[in-house]
Amino acid sequence: MSGPTAGLVLFVACSAAASGCGGGTQSSTSAGDRRAHELRRRAAVPARPGPLRARVQTVLSSPVQLPAAAILPGGRLLAMGGLDSTDVSASSIVEVVGSQERTIGQLPQPIHDAAAVTLGRRAYVFGGGTGESGSDSITAVDSAGGATPAGLLPVPASDVGAAVIGRTAYVVGGYTGSAPLRTIVAFRPGGGARVVGRLPVALRYAAVAAVNGRLLIAGGTSGVTAQRAVYSFDPTAGTVTHIGDLPRALTHAAGASLNGSFYVIGGRSDSDTGQSSFIRAVDPRTGRVYSAGRLPQPLSDAAAVDDGFRIYVVGGRDTSGVRGEVLVLEPAG
């Protein structure tokens, strides 16, 4: 059971309010304020997604594919679980700060194909593969590496993606061990997990991120076939909209958000050796897809997470095997 985990996405929402004046100038002043607000809003959103430049931050002592990744307050990157170079599931919680790494704890069981997000001051790990079946566990991980049960998914699920909107985590698609899933599950600490939406097709290994209050979902595998579709999920309405298509079918890619754009990183075709080095950027307003840079090497099965300024890409796999690099993707400008 293998697939990308999509890691944590943090986003900043900006708002502005215009106030009018009394008397005969109210209409024109209000219109002027609205126009100024609209101009500021448009200026804050790039005309098109910007390209990213990749560099290697460090190389992990143990290569890993399919980890779950999250960033805790203070910029501490966590890589949790995954498959090692012998395709054995791991339970380690590894903290990466700069070029330094250390193991700070253990998950309750070895897993791969899980997804992670940050809510408050903790990371939350959802599902994952435990051999030939999926896990329904939701595990909270604190800054000291302590791992405690935090809830259960509606059904066991590996091969999932996850992202945060507001104070809610959303877990997308997956695989129970016998059946693929088309569900979107919402979770809040202390509030349980519930199904809040459904994809048009069952989907595993999709790239997932949150952008401007919407959940963006790209590629993945439906049945045994890699997909091109890009979907947008509106959590308020509970609806999923097909907004665009990737240039080619792609699965096992990582997803992340930066500067109001959705980035689809690496991935592969239906072939285990069909890795891609491309970084694609999706405009969430139009669904249009742009070329946004290249990775140092073709890569699938990595985790991606951003801190609001840059995207971290952890581990993965290329045609030669499992990788241990932690890459940093930063705006090229």
N, C-alpha and C positions, 0 to 999 in steps of 0.2 A: 504494500500500500504506500504509494509515494505521491508527492505533489508539493507545490509551494505553499508556504505559509506566509501568509501575508501578515505583515506585522503592523504595529501601532501607527496611527496617523493622528497628529495633533493639528488643529486649525484655528485661525483667528478670524472672528467675524466682526466686521466693522459696521457701525450704524451711525446715522446722523438724523437730527430732527430740525425742521425749519419752523420758525414761528412768524406769523404775520403781524401787521400793525392795524390799528383801528382807523376809522374814517374812510374818506373816499379813495385812499391809496391802497386799501387792503388787498383788492384783487390783483393789481399789478405787482405789489410787493410779494405776495404769496407766490405768484407765478415766477417771479424772479428768484425767490428762495428755492423753489422746486427745481428750477433750471440749474441753479448753482449746485444744488445737492446732486443732481443727475450728472453734471460735469465732473464733480469730485468723485462720484462713484465710478464713472467710466475711467477716470484717470488712475484710480486705485487698482483697476483690473487690467492686466497686460492685454495689448491688442491681439497677441498670440502667445502661446506658451513659450517660455524661453528655454534655450538649450542648457544642458548640464555638462560639467567637466568632471571626470572621474579620477580619483587618486587612491592609492592604497594607504590606509591609516596604520594598520598593523596586520600581522598574520597570527592566527590562533595556533596554539601549540598542538591542538587536536582538530584536524579538519572536520567539518560538519555540513551536512545537507539537511534541508527540511527542519531547521530549528524554528522556534517561536521567539520573536524579538520584541522588546519594549524598552522605552526610555523612562526612567524614574526621574522625579524632580531632582535638579542638580546636575542633569546631563549624564547620568549613569546608564550606560547601555547594558541590557541583560540579554544574553542568548541562552535559551532554555530548551533542553531536550534535543531532538534531531537524530539523524543517523550518522554513525561514525564511518570511517573509511572501510570498515568491514561489513557495512550495512546492518549493524547492531544498534538498536534504539538506546538513547542515552537519557539519564535523569538529571544530569548536572545543570546547575544554575551558574552561569559564568558571567561575571561583571567585567566590562571593558571600559577603561577610562584612558583616553589617549592611546599610547602604545602598550599600556599595561593591561594584563588580564589576571583574574584570580577566580577560583571556584568558591562561591560563598554559600552554597546550599544544594539541596537535592529536591527534585519533585517527588511526589508520593510514589510514582512508578515511572519506568522508562517509557518515553513516548516519542513519536515523530509525527509530522503532518498536523501539528496543533497550530493554533493562532493565539496571539497575545495582544493586549491593549493595556493602556494605563488609565485607571480611574482613581482620582484623588492621589494618594501617595503610594498606591500599590499597583503592581502589575497583575493582570488576570489572564490565566491560560485556559483556553477552551478546547476540550476534546483531545484528539490526537489518536494515532494508531498505536496499538499495543500488541502487535503481531498480525494476526489475520482478522482482527476485529477493531472497532472503534471504541473510544472511551466517551462516556457522557459527563465526565467530571469537569467542574469549573474550579480552578485552584487560584487562590490569592497568594502573591509573593511579595513580601515586604522588603525594605531596604537592607535588612540584615541577612536576607536569603531564606527566611522562614517561609515555609509553604503550608497553607491551611486550606481545607475544603471551604468553598464559598457558594456551592450550589450544584445543580445538575442541568444539563441540556435536556430538551424534550426526548431526544433519542441519542444513542451513541453516534459520534461523528468524528471522522478524521478528514483530511484533505480540505479543510475549511479555510476561509479568509475572514478577517474581522477588522472593524474600524469603530471609532467613537464619534458620535454626534451629541454634543451637549454633555450630559451625564449618563448617557446610555451607550452601551456597546452593542453592536450588531454583528451577528455571526452568519456567514453566507454559505449556502450549499453544503457540500460534503458527501461523506459515504459512511454508511452504517457498518460496513463489513459484508453486507449482502446486497444493498440497494443504494443508489445515488439519491441525493436530496435536492429539492428545489426550494427549500424553505429559507426565509430570512428570520432569524431569532433575535429578539431584543432581551438585554439583560441589564439590570441595575443591582448593585450590591445591596443585599437585604431584601430585594424585591422579586427574586426568582427570574426564570427565563421563560419566554413565551413566543410563539410564532406570530409575527406581525406582517408578513408579506410572503409572496411566492414568486419565484422566477418563472419565465415562460417555459424553460426546460430545466431538467435536473442538471446540476453543474458541479464539477469537482475541479480543484486546482486553479481557480480563477484568481486574477489579480484584483484586489479590493482596496479602496481608500475612501475617505470622507472628504468632500469638497463643498464648502459653502452650504452646509446643511443638507446635502444629498449624499447618498451612498453610490459610488461609482464602481462598476463591476465589468471587467473586460476579460475576454478569452475564456480559458478553461476547457475542460473536456466534458462533453455530453455523450453518454454511451461510451464509445471508444474513439470518438473523433474530436480533434481540437476545433475550437470555435473562433469566430471573428467578432462576434457581437459585443457592443459596449452598451451596458444598461445603466439607467439612473433610477435609484429608489428614493421616493419621497416618503419620509417616515411619518409626516403629518397625514397624508392621504392614504398611505399604505399601498401605493401603486408603483409598478415598475414600468419604465418606458425605454424602448430601444432607441438610442440617440445616435448611434453611429456604428462603424465597423473598423476593425484593425486592417492594415494592408494585407495581412495574411493570417491564416488560422494560427493560434498561439495558445499554448498551455504551459503550466508549471512556471509562469512568470510571477514576479513580485510586483506589488502595487504600493504607491505612496503618493502623498499630496505635498505640494510646495507652491507657495505664491499663487494660490487659486487655480492651479492646474493639477490634473491627474496624470501621474507618470506610470507607465507600464515598462518594467525593467527586465530585460533578458527574456527567458522562457525558451520553449522549444516547440518543434512540430510534434506530430504523432510518433516520430522516431525517438528512441532513447538517446541517440547521438545527433539530434537535429537542433542543437542549442543555437541561440541567437545572441549577438552582442549589442543589438540595437536597444536604445532607450526611446520609447515613444511617448509623446505628450498629447493628452486629450483635452480639448477645450470643453469644459462641462456645460457651457451655454449652448454650443452648437453641435457637439459630438464630433467635430472635425479632429483628425489625428495628424500630428506633425512629427517629423524626425527631430529628436532632441539630444543626440549625442550617441556615443558608443562606450561600452564597457571595455576594460583592458583585454578581456577574452570572452568568447561566447559562454553564456552561463544560464543555467536553469536551477530550480529548486533552492533558491536563496530566500532569505527573509529581508524585508525592507521596512524601515521606520524612520520618521523624520523628527527633528527637534524644533521645527519652525524656521530654521535657517539652512539646513542641509539634510540630505537623505543618507542614511547608513544602510549598506547592503552587507549582509552577514552570510558567509559561507556559500554553499551552492555546489553545483556539479558541472563539469565540462566533459569533453570527450575522453579526457585522460583519467577522470575520477573525481573524488570529492575535494573541494577547495577549502582553504582555511582563511582566506583574506577577509578583512573587514574593509570595505570600500567606502569612500565618502564621495557623494555626488553633490556638487555645488554649482550655483548659477555661473555660466561661462562668462557673463559680462562683468 
